[in-house]
Structure formats: C-alpha cells, structure tokens
Amino acid sequence: MKNKLYLILYYICFALTLGTSIFVYSLTTTIIMVNKYMYFFIGINVVLTIIFTILLKKKKYEFDNILLPISYLILFIFLVVISVIYNNILLVEYIHLSYYLVILLFYDLLLNIYSILSIKN
C-alpha cells in the first residue's frame, strides 16, 4: 500500500511542479524576470522522472518512507499561498512565484534523486 501511495504522491508532485513551471513561464515571458536556473532544474527534473519511470518498470521497488513527497506538497501549498497573498500587494503580478519556483524545483530534484536511489537492485 505504501508503494502505491508513494507513486501517486510522486507523480502528483511532478505534475504540480511542471504545471507551475509552465504557468510561471507563460507569465514571465512578458515580465522579462526569468530566472536562468529555472530551465536547468526543469530539464533535470523531467529527465530524472523519465529515468525513474523506466527503472520502475524494470526493477522491484519498495518505498518505506512517504515523508518526502508529503513535505513537498506542504511546502508547495505554503509557497503558493504566500505568493498569492503578496500578489495583492505588488505591482507586478506573480513575481514572487517565479522566485519561489526555484526552491520548489530544487526540492523536486531532491525528491527525484531520493526516489531513484530507493529502487532496489
């Protein structure tokens, strides 16, 4: 049961990160405030998710700890709420979300590395 719950949470985290990245990219093309590390982290996270999915089909997996995906979802909700609250104060809409996205992408990178290392040989 933990394996299925971990996989569901893992792919939800990936979908939220990718969706937020596309949303911020569509906003930042008009703002010019694009962080250069954002593209690097998005590319690495997509590649690592593809590698994880391929390894998942070939090898046995057993995930004992679901704390990392749950903490990612809590961090994601917290940062989105903060960016929406600050959105009403600032002149440029969703500018904070582009800065917070780098934190989310780095945390998703850690989640991807942990997931790949958790697959047993």
C-alpha positions in Angstrom: 0.0 0.0 0.0 2.9 2.4 0.8 4.3 1.8 -2.7 1.2 2.8 -4.5 0.7 5.8 -2.2 4.3 6.9 -2.8 4.0 6.6 -6.5 0.7 8.6 -6.6 2.3 11.3 -4.4 5.4 11.3 -6.5 3.6 11.8 -9.8 1.3 14.5 -8.2 4.4 16.4 -7.1 5.8 16.1 -10.6 2.6 17.3 -12.2 2.3 20.2 -9.8 5.9 21.3 -10.4 5.6 21.0 -14.2 2.2 22.8 -14.2 3.5 25.6 -12.0 6.6 25.9 -14.2 4.5 26.3 -17.3 2.3 28.8 -15.6 5.3 30.9 -14.4 6.9 30.6 -17.8 3.8 32.0 -19.5 3.8 34.9 -17.1 7.5 35.7 -17.2 7.8 35.9 -21.0 6.1 39.3 -20.7 7.8 40.3 -17.5 11.5 39.5 -18.5 12.2 38.4 -14.9 13.1 34.8 -15.9 15.5 33.0 -13.6 18.2 31.3 -15.6 18.3 28.3 -13.2 14.6 27.6 -13.7 15.2 26.0 -17.1 18.1 23.9 -15.8 16.1 22.5 -12.9 13.0 21.8 -15.1 15.1 19.9 -17.6 16.9 17.8 -15.0 13.6 17.0 -13.2 11.9 15.9 -16.4 14.9 13.7 -17.3 15.1 12.2 -13.8 11.3 11.5 -13.8 11.7 9.6 -17.1 14.6 7.6 -15.7 12.6 6.8 -12.6 9.7 5.6 -14.6 11.9 3.4 -16.8 13.7 1.9 -13.8 10.3 1.4 -12.1 9.2 -0.9 -14.9 12.5 -2.9 -14.9 13.2 -3.4 -11.2 11.5 -4.1 -8.0 10.7 -1.2 -5.8 9.8 -0.8 -2.2 9.4 2.7 -0.7 9.4 2.8 3.1 9.1 6.5 3.7 6.5 8.8 2.2 7.6 11.8 4.2 9.4 13.5 1.4 6.5 13.7 -1.1 4.2 14.9 1.7 6.6 17.5 2.9 7.0 18.7 -0.7 3.2 19.1 -1.0 3.1 21.1 2.2 5.9 23.3 1.0 4.2 23.8 -2.4 0.9 24.8 -0.8 2.7 27.2 1.6 4.7 28.9 -1.1 1.7 29.3 -3.4 -0.4 30.8 -0.6 2.4 33.3 0.2 2.8 34.2 -3.4 -1.0 34.8 -3.8 -1.1 36.9 -0.7 1.9 39.0 -1.9 0.3 39.2 -5.3 -2.3 41.7 -4.0 0.5 44.0 -2.6 2.9 44.1 -5.5 2.6 45.9 -8.9 3.9 43.0 -10.9 1.6 40.0 -10.7 3.0 36.6 -9.5 6.6 37.9 -9.4 7.2 36.0 -6.1 6.1 32.7 -7.6 8.9 32.9 -10.1 11.4 33.2 -7.3 9.8 30.5 -5.2 9.7 28.2 -8.1 13.5 27.7 -7.9 13.0 26.4 -4.3 10.3 24.1 -5.5 12.3 22.8 -8.4 15.3 22.1 -6.1 13.1 20.2 -3.7 11.6 18.3 -6.6 15.2 17.5 -7.7 15.9 16.1 -4.2 12.7 14.0 -4.4 13.7 12.6 -7.8 17.2 11.6 -6.5 15.7 10.0 -3.4 13.2 8.1 -5.5 15.8 6.8 -7.9 18.1 5.7 -5.0 15.2 4.0 -3.3 14.7 1.5 -6.1 16.3 -1.8 -5.0 18.6 -3.7 -7.3 
